[in-house]
């Protein structure tokens, strides 16, 4: 997956609002993706992926990004724990949220 830095994302969003997906694959870790032209980009904070320990912390990190749509996507690891493939099983839920 390609990436974009948080600083670049703030600059880009000042020109045109972006679509953000906050991804939670574990209840304690949140990462962010931006959809640019249908292609997901992982958001980096400097040289490493932007990761937070709470949804509130992620919202604060993204507060300067102008968005047209924000969603929280949760990917459950339960299927993997019982030996089923996770993506094909539909264990992904996505809901709209506000920053």
N, C-alpha and C positions, 0 to 999 in steps of 0.2 A: 504494500500500500504506500502511495506517495504521502508526503507530509507538507505541512505549512507551520511556520512558527507563530506563536501567539501575537507577537508584534506585527508580523506581516498580515495576519488575519484581521487585526484591528484596523490596519491601513486599508486593506481590501474592502472591509465592510463599511468603511466611511464612504466609499464610492458606490457600493451596491450591497444591500442587505443580503446576508448569507443564511443558509439552512444549517443548523447545528444539531448533531445527535450526540447526547451524552450516553456513554455505554457503561453499563454495570454488569460485569460478568461474575462478580463476587460481591457480596453485600458490603464489603469494606473498601472497594476500589472503584474509582470512576475515571474514565478517560473521555476524550472528546474527539469527534470527527466532524468535518465540514463537508457538505456535499457541494461540489463545484462542477457544474455541467453534467450532473449525473454520476460523477466519479467521486468516491469518498477519499478524503485526505485526513490523515491523523494529525492532530494538533500537537506541536512540540513546544516546550518551554525551554528555549535555548537549545541545548544539544540532546535533551531527553524528552520522552513523551510527557505531555501534561497529565499527571495523575494526582488525584486527591483522595482523601479518606472519607469524604462525605459529599453529599449532593450540594449542601450549602457552600462548602469550600469551592466546588466546581463553579457554582453560580457566581461567586465572588471573583473567581479567576477570569470568567468570561464577561464580566459586567460592562466592559468597554466595547464589546463586539455588537454591532448593529445586526439584528437577526430578523428574518421574515418568518421563520418557523424554528421552534426548538422542541425536541422530543427526547424522552428518556427511553432507552432501549435496554431491557434486562434480558440477559442470556443465561438460562438456567443450566447448571452443571449436573443436575440430577440425572438426566438421561445417560450421561457419560458414566456416572457412578454405578449404574445398573447394567452397563455394557451396550447401550444403544447409541447410535450416532446422534449428536446433539443438533446439528443444523437441519437435517432432514426431518427430525421429529416434530418440528414446529414449536420448540420450547423457547421461543423468542417472543417477547411482548414489547410493544412500543406504545407510549402514551404521550400526548402533548403536555409540555410544561412551560412555565414562564421563567425568564431569568429575572 
